[in-house]
Amino acid sequence: MLEGKAVVRETDMPEALQSHVMELAYRALDLHEVSDFQSIAHFIKQKFDEDYGAAWHCVVGEDFGSCITHLCGSFMFFRVGMMEFLVFKDGKDLRESKDEAIGVQQKAGQV
């Protein structure tokens, strides 16, 4: 595990989501080699997709640039030690719950 306190550099996420993504980051660092950025990013993305619906993205590394478009309330850029994490959602509105999205898909299949 990488030691250190998470330092938020920029975010527009609600505090509950911020806490969740940082918890997942620490869990991913426990499960994967610190140098395995792809597995760490995949773990966080997969968990957020499961909990909050699809279209989440996660970038992990020590030095990267980015230029993204994201939904309001879904962006967080933070650092743990020398490792940086960028998590954001693209696609449907964050206020639409996963259950609502599943309901819409089921109705579409019945028509």
Secondary structure, 3 states (H helix, E strand, C coil): CCCCCEEEEEECCCHHHHHHHHHHHHHHHHHCCCCCHHHHHHHHHHHHHHHHCCCEEEEEECCCCCCCCCCCCCCEEEEECCEEEEEEECCCCCCCCHHHHHHHHHHHHHC
